[in-house]
Amino acid sequence: MANTGEKNDPLMVRAVEKAFRVLSTFDESRPRQTLTQLAESAGLDRSAAQRFSHTLWKLGYLHKDQRNKTFELTPKALSLAYQYTRSSPIVLRAHPYLSHLNKATEETISLTVLDGTEVIYLSRYLSPNVLDTDVMIGSRLPAYCSAGGLAILSTMPDAEVDALLDASDLRAFTRRTIFDREGIKAAVETARTRGFAMVEEQIYAGDITIAVALRLPGSDRVAAVSLGASLFRYDAQQIVSRFAPMLMGATRSMSQGVPV
């Protein structure tokens, strides 16, 4: 839904906003939708939903199943993501460093940025010791309990951290999730002091992840480089002593444009 600021924006093209609203309704819980379901999910009346779904179908972004009268995304929807990964300065700059880290550590290396109250994965280099998670490029995780999110929050003023927490759905994913405000803010402060964030089993059982914030020169956007491993292989002290210096060195080199 458009917020109040968007509603008062004279340059905002409502038709474009509604078209993207329709596309954004599809996810793992709603992979296929009828016209009625689309209208409800997108907050549109049935007539508007019909016009936008028809247009998106004609453009090739939606598939229409004539048998059961449902719509679903087509592979063409991936084209925007592909174009992003081939044009994003931060993804392109980070690639050789992340690939090198992945080979040197043999652990999973990821690049994330903040989007609203969540972090979204832009790059992911899997370990041969793959963690049993469903995280992939495009996945989203709450910023308040993910290592990448906490690393990024540690670069923000307290007022911005408070605003993000106000907008977040603070809840537990495992018995170890820190989801009270004081605990989260303490984790952010620890990340500021140490120069990296670390989480243990906050979203996935058996997972331990450390992350370092990354800011590229000439950009106001902060990303995070993270390393995820299994608690069956490392404890907190081992992962910090072995990998934190490598991540911090890599992000420092990335921010300065030093060759791998």
Summary of the structure (lengths in Angstrom):
residues: 260
radius of gyration: 20.3
end to end distance: 43.1
largest distance: 59.5
contacts: 799
relative contact order: 0.11
helix: 46%
strand: 20%
